[in-house]
């Protein structure tokens, strides 16, 4: 099983920031720790730094990394491409990642179009309307750059 490399972990942390008290994100979703959501994250949730770090590592490497690995199929994938896709999946969720053109083009080994497709995920819903988020656009550009980074530690560099 693949794990997420340090560059991708740092990218995710740089955009998620760690907040130990639950807050509502741009889309109004209760969030805690390193951008963690779920049924147990509600108003009033408080975690220690140790809890937040442990949950982040567990979710990334036990939930999102295997999920992405299982869906990229046989496409050669560098560590940086893998990490960028895990970052996207962590941010937009499993179902959205499955239907994303990032995954579609990656599976087709059209890496340039996959990279450009990260930029499509730059919107949040406000009052039932999708609006562009400057923060998400910055994140998508960073994920795109990471995705396109040559990674000499992988055998199958596209």
ChimeraX attribute file (.defattr): number of C-alpha atoms within 10 A of each C-alpha:
attribute: neighborCount
match mode: 1-to-1
recipient: residues
	/A:1	8
	/A:2	13
	/A:3	17
	/A:4	22
	/A:5	13
	/A:6	12
	/A:7	13
	/A:8	23
	/A:9	17
	/A:10	11
	/A:11	17
	/A:12	25
	/A:13	15
	/A:14	12
	/A:15	17
	/A:16	17
	/A:17	12
	/A:18	18
	/A:19	18
	/A:20	18
	/A:21	17
	/A:22	21
	/A:23	19
	/A:24	13
	/A:25	13
	/A:26	14
	/A:27	12
	/A:28	11
	/A:29	15
	/A:30	22
	/A:31	24
	/A:32	28
	/A:33	28
	/A:34	21
	/A:35	21
	/A:36	21
	/A:37	18
	/A:38	10
	/A:39	6
	/A:40	11
	/A:41	19
	/A:42	17
	/A:43	13
	/A:44	11
	/A:45	15
	/A:46	16
	/A:47	17
	/A:48	12
	/A:49	14
	/A:50	11
	/A:51	12
	/A:52	20
	/A:53	14
	/A:54	12
	/A:55	15
	/A:56	20
	/A:57	15
	/A:58	13
	/A:59	13
	/A:60	21
	/A:61	16
	/A:62	14
	/A:63	14
	/A:64	23
	/A:65	23
	/A:66	16
	/A:67	17
	/A:68	23
	/A:69	17
	/A:70	11
	/A:71	14
	/A:72	20
	/A:73	13
	/A:74	12
	/A:75	16
	/A:76	16
	/A:77	23
	/A:78	21
	/A:79	26
	/A:80	26
	/A:81	28
	/A:82	23
	/A:83	29
	/A:84	29
	/A:85	30
	/A:86	30
	/A:87	26
	/A:88	25
	/A:89	22
	/A:90	21
	/A:91	20
	/A:92	13
	/A:93	13
	/A:94	17
	/A:95	9
	/A:96	13
	/A:97	21
	/A:98	16
	/A:99	10
	/A:100	19
	/A:101	18
	/A:102	25
	/A:103	23
	/A:104	18
	/A:105	19
	/A:106	23
	/A:107	18
	/A:108	14
	/A:109	17
	/A:110	14
	/A:111	20
	/A:112	14
	/A:113	15
	/A:114	24
	/A:115	25
	/A:116	18
	/A:117	19
	/A:118	25
	/A:119	19
	/A:120	14
	/A:121	19
	/A:122	18
	/A:123	18
	/A:124	17
	/A:125	13
	/A:126	12
	/A:127	8
	/A:128	7
	/A:129	9
	/A:130	12
	/A:131	12
	/A:132	15
	/A:133	15
	/A:134	11
	/A:135	12
	/A:136	19
	/A:137	17
	/A:138	14
	/A:139	24
	/A:140	23
	/A:141	16
	/A:142	19
	/A:143	26
	/A:144	24
	/A:145	17
	/A:146	22
	/A:147	26
	/A:148	19
	/A:149	13
	/A:150	15
	/A:151	17
	/A:152	11
	/A:153	10
	/A:154	13
	/A:155	11
	/A:156	12
	/A:157	13
	/A:158	15
